[in-house]
Amino acid sequence: MVGIDAAADVILRVIREALGTQTSESIAAVYVGAAGAGSPEVARELETIVRAAFPRSAVRAGDDVEIALRAAIPHGPGIVIIAGTGSIALASDTRGHLHRAGGFGYLLGDEGSAAWIGFEAVRLLSRVYDGRARDEETSRLVARHLNAPDRPSLIRAVYSEQIDVAEIAALAPSIIAFAGKGNHASRLIVERAAQELARLITDVARAAELIESKPSLAFSGGLLREENLLAWLLKAEIESSISEATIVTVDDPVRGAVRLAQTLRCSE
């Protein structure tokens, strides 16, 4: 609960700064989008704290995935795929029901994410040290990044201390760049990442009954923010699995939060 309290303090401070000289009574609705608020328990705790500060406002808390969806697709059915450190897909069906796939973290999933790509590269290095793979640019990058020039140092880097997932995920942009320049080992990793992300999208599209509906699909997250080989391969995968999906751009996430707050107020 300490983490929730700290997050709520930051959220309330930002809201009050945005209010300026206006009073809290002037806020009709507050939508809080925060990582972790996809958990009902976390969402309820955040809503309780925010509602106490703004008792006359309609309040709802949810995760930042729905914000990303509505930042790109203001209303109606659609899909968003987020590929950053982790990965998750979210679809809204024609009835407004939400369907998720992924988002389980690096131990259970996050397929196709920066963390997943980084760990795949680390596994490649382990095979190099076993003599089961060829040492080349990708494996040498991982060895330098983890300061692991041999098998014992790699094992120490991964297991001796609490693993830094962000450090592993930081390998992903270089691996995608290597793949774009023709590096075979990196290309195989990035191809599999695109396939995994496509599966997440297809799974939520099927759950939302959007496969044959020419849905709008938004790419979001650090790995998909710019044109690169991963985004290109993912688009190619989607073209073969979802009929005539339209790729749309994610707007400023704040707009997504505002749109959800407006919907929340209208429903009260």
Secondary structure, DSSP 8 states (H G I E B T S, - for coil): -HHHHHHHHHHHHHHHHHHTTS-GGG--EEEEE-TTTTSHHHHHHHHHHHHHH-TTSEEEEE-HHHHHHHHHS-SSSEEEEEESSSEEEEEE-TTS-EEEEE-S-TTT--TTSHHHHHHHHHHHHHHHHHTSS---HHHHHHHHHTT--SHHHHHHHHHTS---HHHHHTTHHHHHHHHHTT-HHHHHHHHHHHHHHHHHHHHHHHHTT-TTS--EEEEESTTTSS--HHHHHHHHHHHHHSTT-EEEE---HHHHHHHHHHHHHHH-
